[in-house]
Amino acid sequence: MKLKIEHGRYIILGSIDGILAVLGVVIGTSHVADDPSIIINAAFGGAVALALTNGVGSYLAESAVEYGKLAELEKPLLRSLACTTIEKQTKQKIWSDSIFHGGASFLGSMVPIMPFLLLDEHMLTISIILSIAVLSILGMYSGKLAKQSLIKHSARMVGLGIVIVVAVTSLGLEH
């Protein structure tokens, strides 16, 4: 299956959501618990919830937009497009976009969790560095899709990641 630009949008959106939301959970939980299993469980719970809400939210939003477009096509035709190839394509687009958004959210969420699953030391530091590195790659992908500067898009993503890390860290949570 060829990746469409619309899928790229949902890969970027979902991945950013997953990385940054779960990185926030990882940082926050790390400030109140030393046990990696607690951090993993909290982060994984956040990852599943985020993936499901992004997937379902995308399904609901895309359904509204795409069926609105379908209704606009029906007006000049003075007929329903139910059970037509156009409606079938509309349904496929809605499902595809929803799966890409939810799936990318889940996969992005795994980035900040991986160091806690695979390492015994410096897990939080590596989680932050790995998340920022993946955001940089996502920024380059975003720049490529936009046919704009890969460096500018990458710098914006990295900047966003740094802002989130600083914001969550500065909450002053301590155990």
C-alpha positions as CSV (number, residue, x, y, z in Angstrom):
1,M,0.0,0.0,0.0
2,K,1.4,3.4,-1.0
3,L,1.6,5.9,1.8
4,K,-0.7,8.9,1.0
5,I,0.0,12.5,2.2
6,E,-3.1,12.2,4.4
7,H,-1.5,9.2,6.1
8,G,1.6,11.3,6.6
9,R,-0.4,13.9,8.4
10,Y,-1.8,11.3,10.8
11,I,1.6,9.7,11.3
12,I,3.0,13.0,12.3
13,L,0.0,14.0,14.5
14,G,-0.3,10.6,16.2
15,S,3.5,10.2,16.7
16,I,3.9,13.7,18.2
17,D,0.9,13.0,20.5
18,G,2.3,9.7,21.6
19,I,5.8,10.7,22.1
20,L,5.1,13.9,24.0
21,A,2.1,12.8,26.1
22,V,3.8,9.6,27.2
23,L,7.1,11.4,27.8
24,G,5.2,13.6,30.1
25,V,3.8,10.6,31.9
26,V,7.3,9.1,32.1
27,I,8.9,12.2,33.5
28,G,6.0,12.9,35.9
29,T,6.0,9.3,37.2
30,S,9.8,9.2,37.4
31,H,9.6,12.1,39.8
32,V,7.4,10.2,42.2
33,A,8.5,6.6,41.8
34,D,11.8,4.8,41.4
35,D,10.4,1.5,40.3
36,P,10.6,1.1,36.5
37,S,7.6,-1.2,36.5
38,I,5.4,1.6,37.9
39,I,6.7,4.0,35.3
40,I,6.1,1.4,32.5
41,N,2.6,0.6,33.7
42,A,1.6,4.3,33.9
43,A,3.2,5.1,30.5
44,F,1.7,2.0,28.9
45,G,-1.8,2.9,30.3
46,G,-1.4,6.4,28.8
47,A,-0.2,5.0,25.5
48,V,-3.3,2.7,25.2
49,A,-5.7,5.4,26.2
50,L,-4.1,7.9,23.8
51,A,-4.1,5.5,20.9
52,L,-7.7,4.6,21.4
53,T,-8.9,8.2,21.9
54,N,-6.9,9.4,18.9
55,G,-8.2,6.6,16.7
56,V,-11.8,6.9,17.8
57,G,-11.6,10.7,17.8
58,S,-10.2,10.6,14.3
59,Y,-13.0,8.2,13.2
60,L,-15.7,10.5,14.6
61,A,-14.2,13.7,13.2
62,E,-13.3,12.2,9.8
63,S,-16.8,10.7,9.6
64,A,-18.4,14.1,10.1
65,V,-16.2,15.8,7.5
66,E,-16.2,13.1,4.9
67,Y,-20.0,12.4,5.1
68,G,-20.5,16.2,4.9
69,K,-18.5,16.2,1.7
70,L,-20.6,13.2,0.4
71,A,-23.8,15.2,1.2
72,E,-22.5,18.1,-0.8
73,L,-21.8,15.8,-3.8
74,E,-25.4,14.4,-3.5
75,K,-27.1,17.8,-3.7
76,P,-26.4,18.6,-7.4
77,L,-27.0,15.0,-8.3
78,L,-30.4,15.0,-6.6
79,R,-29.7,11.4,-5.4
80,S,-28.2,9.5,-2.6
81,L,-24.7,8.1,-3.0
82,A,-25.3,5.3,-0.4
83,C,-24.0,1.9,-1.6
84,T,-21.9,3.5,-4.3
85,T,-18.2,3.3,-5.0
86,I,-17.9,6.9,-3.8
87,E,-19.4,5.9,-0.4
88,K,-17.2,2.8,-0.2
89,Q,-14.1,5.0,-0.8
90,T,-15.3,7.5,1.8
91,K,-15.7,4.7,4.4
92,Q,-12.2,3.3,3.5
93,K,-10.7,6.7,3.9
94,I,-12.3,7.2,7.3
95,W,-11.1,3.8,8.6
96,S,-7.6,4.2,7.1
97,D,-7.1,7.7,8.6
98,S,-8.4,6.5,12.0
99,I,-6.1,3.5,12.0
100,F,-3.1,5.5,11.0
101,H,-3.8,8.2,13.7
102,G,-4.4,5.7,16.5
103,G,-1.6,3.4,15.4
104,A,0.9,6.2,15.1
105,S,-0.1,7.4,18.5
106,F,0.6,4.0,20.0
107,L,3.9,3.5,18.2
108,G,5.0,7.0,19.1
109,S,4.1,6.3,22.7
110,M,6.5,3.4,22.8
111,V,9.5,5.7,22.2
112,P,9.8,7.1,25.7
113,I,8.8,3.7,27.3
114,M,11.5,1.7,25.5
115,P,14.5,2.7,27.7
116,F,12.6,1.5,30.8
117,L,11.9,-1.8,29.1
118,L,15.4,-2.4,27.8
119,L,17.9,-0.7,30.2
120,D,18.9,-0.7,33.8
121,E,20.4,2.7,34.2
122,H,19.9,6.3,32.9
123,M,16.5,5.3,31.6
124,L,14.9,8.7,32.0
125,T,17.7,10.6,30.4
126,I,17.8,8.2,27.5
127,S,14.0,8.3,27.2
128,I,14.2,12.1,26.8
129,I,17.1,12.0,24.4
130,L,15.5,9.2,22.3
131,S,12.2,11.1,22.2
132,I,13.9,14.3,21.1
133,A,15.8,12.4,18.4
134,V,12.6,10.8,17.0
135,L,10.9,14.2,17.1
136,S,13.8,15.5,15.0
137,I,13.2,12.7,12.4
138,L,9.5,13.4,12.4
139,G,10.3,17.1,11.8
140,M,12.4,16.1,8.7
141,Y,9.5,13.9,7.5
142,S,7.2,16.9,8.0
143,G,9.5,19.1,6.0
144,K,9.7,16.5,3.3
145,L,5.9,16.3,3.0
146,A,5.6,20.1,3.0
147,K,8.5,20.4,0.5
148,Q,10.1,22.9,2.8
149,S,13.3,23.0,4.9
150,L,13.9,19.8,6.7
151,I,16.1,21.6,9.2
152,K,13.4,24.2,10.1
153,H,10.7,21.6,10.5
154,S,13.1,19.4,12.6
155,A,14.1,22.4,14.8
156,R,10.4,23.2,15.4
157,M,9.7,19.6,16.5
158,V,12.8,19.5,18.7
159,G,11.8,22.9,20.2
160,L,8.4,21.6,21.0
161,G,9.8,18.5,22.7
162,I,12.2,20.6,24.8
163,V,9.3,22.9,25.8
164,I,7.3,19.9,27.0
165,V,10.3,18.4,28.9
166,V,11.0,21.7,30.6
167,A,7.3,22.3,31.4
168,V,6.7,18.8,32.9
169,T,10.0,18.8,34.7
170,S,9.4,22.2,36.2
171,L,6.2,21.1,37.9
172,G,8.4,20.3,40.8
173,L,7.0,16.8,41.5
174,E,9.1,15.1,44.1
175,H,8.9,11.9,46.1
